[in-house]
Amino acid sequence: MHRKVTSKAAAYWNSHQLADILSHCFEGYLVPFTIDGETFSSRFGAEDISLNDSKVWMQDGEPKALAVIARRGQTCRLAAFAIRPELRGQGLGKQFMQQLIDEARARGDRNMWLEVIVGNDSGLALYERMGFVCQQKLAGFNATGVTRLVVTDELLEIDPMEMAKKIMVDSRLRMPWLSAPETLYKLPGKAFILNDVAYAMVVTTPQPRLRMLYVDPAERGKGQAKKLLTLLHERFPGLSTAATTPEQIAPLFLSCGYHQDPVMQYEMLLKL
């Protein structure tokens, strides 16, 4: 029989404590993961974490699992979910997920999103049992080699909010949560514009990472994205992306000398 497990809102802990709990719960995970308090606050703050809706599960007074919930309007996202190794494989993941889903429905949310690493078969199976449906694969890319294009003044830095506002008016665009304009303008990075039609967002610490590439719909297919990627590669040697880029645009990155990272994610949706 399981010893009693209880939950409390993550608001009872500070960001440093939550970072320690999350890192501790991810022990032995498929992809190694640790995070410090400052990064926890910065990252999940940009993703609109709701500490009152996020949960810490306790057993014998010790944190054993953590779910980070982000919210925007009537949409929520499971931004992180980890259970200590000694509690895995006992059906608690399903119990905890059902609690999160029930609470999302009770507060009136209509959609719940999450990402799961490709290869995390147990996690994927859990989410599918809970009703989540895969929407697309997300990939990451790494720039390699040296470009020959001469750096010019064509690449102009702009306010990230200006770029976010531009993307928000494109009603046909739906980006993953981590690349959505609501996330981008809060990140510690730089936004750029090329020829008044192509936009990019690069987070500069601890290493340069491209978080968004956007071209006005009327200007697509004219080489603007490829030119922008090349200029960014020159400006930020070793530029990479997180595994948050829709797989269908992989040919663009590959044609610009980027290599695809082996780690990929499924983006999944549960309609509540």
N, C-alpha and C positions, 0 to 999 in steps of 0.2 A: 504494500500500500504506500502511495506517495505521502511523504510528510507534507503538511499543509503549505500551500503557496498562496501568498496574498500579493495584491498590487497596489501601488500608490502612483499618483501623478508625478512625472519627472520634475515638476516645479519645486518639489521639496529638496532637490539637489542643485548645486551650482554647476557651471559648465566644466570646471576642472574635475569635479566628482563624477559627472556624467561621462566625461571622456575616459576616465579610469574604468568605470563600469563597462562601457562599450568595448574598450580594448580588451578587458578581462573576459568578457562574454564571447568575443571573437576568437579566443584561443583555439588553435587547431583547425581553423576555418580553411576552406579550399584555397583562398587567396589571402596571404598574411595581411592583417589590418591592425594598425594602432593609430591613435589620434591623441593630441594634447588638448588642454583646455582652451587655449587661445584659438587653435584651428577649429575646434568644435563650435565655439561661439561664432566665429567668422563664417564658416561653411554653412552651418545649419541656420544661422541668422539670415543669410542670403536666400535660403530655400524656404523661409517663412515657417520655421519650426513653431509648433504650439506645445509649450511645456505642460499645459494643463491637459492636453489630449495624449501626450506621450506617456508611456508607462514603464515603470520599473517593477519587476516581480521579485518578491523576497521569499526566502526560505530560511527559517531559523535566524532571522535578522540580517541575513546576508543577501545582497543583490545577486540574482541568478539569471536574469534576462532583462533586456531593454528593447523597447520599440520607440523609435523616433518618428513622430507624426508631424508632417507639414500640412498646412491648410491654406487654400485660396478660394474664397467664396464657398461654394457648395462642392468643392473638389478637395480631396485629401490625398496624401501620398505617404506610403510607408518608406521613409527615407533611410532607415536602418533597422535591422531586426536581428538580434543575436541572443543565443541561449548558451549558458555554460555547458561544457562537454558532459559533465556528470548528469545533466538533466535531459540530454538529447536522446531521441529514440524511445521516449516514454509516452508519446502522445500529447505532451504539453504544448508543442508548437501549434497544433490544431486548436487546442483550448485557448491559447493566448490570441491566436489570429481571430477566432470566433468572437472573443471579447472585443477586439479592436473593430471588427466589422459591425457588431451590434451597437457599439458606441457611436460609430460613424453614422449609421442609420438613424439612431436616436437624435442626433444633433441636426439631421436634415441633409447630410451630404448625399450627393447623387452619384459620384464616381470616386473610386479609390484606385490609385496607381502604385506601382512598385517596379523595381528592376531586380533581376536575379542573374547571377553569373552563369553563363553557359557552362555546363559541366557540373553544376550543383544540382544533381539529379534529385536528391531528397527535398531540397528547397522547392524546386520546380514542381515536383509531385504534390507537395503540400499546397502550394498556391493553386494548382489546377483543381485539387479536391475542394478547395474553398470557393471555386467558381471563377477564378481569374483566367483571362484569355490573353494569349500572346498577341501583341499588336505589331511588333517589328523587332528586328535585331539591331543592337547598337554596337558600334565598333570604335576603336581608338587607332590613331595613326601617329607615326614618328617620322620627322623629316630626316633625310640622310643625304650625304654628299654636299657639294658646294655648288651654288648656282652661279651663273655667269652674268646675270642681269646686273647692270650698274645701278646702285642706289640713287634714286632721284627724289625730288620734292613732291612727287605725285601723291604719296601716301601721307595724308594729313591726319593729325590726331584731333579728335572731337570729344565732347562730353559724352560719357556712356549713356546718360539719360536721353540725349538727342538720338542716339542710335536705337535705344529701346523704344522710344516713341514711334520711330519710323517703322520698326518691325511690328509693333502692336496693331497698326492700321491695316496690315495684310490679313484680311479675314480668312483667307484660304490656307494660311500657314498654321500648322500645329507642331511645335517643337517639343522634344522631351523636357521634362520639368527643369533639369539642370542647365538646359540651353535656352530656356524661355526668357523673353525680355524682362519679365518680372524678377528673374534671378540675376540677370546679367548686370544691371546697373548698380547692384549693391556690392558687386565683387571688387576686390582690390586689383584693378587692372586698367588697361588702356583700350580705348575704342578708336578705330581708324576708319577713314572714308577714302575711296579711290574713285576719281572721275565723277563724283557726286552720285554714284549709282551702286557702288559695292561697299559693304561694311564688314568690319571684323572686330572681335573682342578678344584680347589676349590678357590672361591673368599672368602677372609677371613674377609672382613669388609662390613657392620657393624656386620653381623653374618655370620658364615660359610655356603656357598652355593655351592653345586656341580654343575658345569656348563658343564662338559663333562666327559663321560666315554667311552673309546674306547679300543677295543682288536683287535690285528692283526687277519685278516680273517682266517688264517690257524690255529689259536689257540682258536677259539671260540668253545663253547660247552664243554670245559674242566674245567669249574669252576673258571677261572681266574677273570671274572667280579665279581662273587659273593665274592670271597676272597678279591678283591680290595675294594668293597663296605664295607665289614666288617672292614677292616683295617682303612679305612677312617672314619668310624663311631667311632672307638676308638680314632683316632687322633683328631677328631673334634666333640665332644659331641653336640648333637642337630643339626647335619648336615641336611640340607634340600636342595631341588632343587626348582628353579622357575618353573612356569607352561610352560616350554619350552621343556619338555621331550616327545618324541613320545609315544603315549598311548600304542603302541604294545609291548613296553618293560616293561610295568607295572609289569608283573609276576616276573621279576628279582628283582625289588625293594621290592615287597610284600614278596617274599621268604627270603629276608634279614632283615625282621622286620621293613620295612618302611610302613607308612600309606599314602594313597593317599589323597592329598589335595582336598577339594570339588571344588575349583576354577579351571576351565579348559578353554582352548582356542581352537578356530578353526584357523588353518593356511589356508589362502586363497591366490589364485593366479589369476591374470588377465594377459592373454597373449595379449600383445599390437601389 
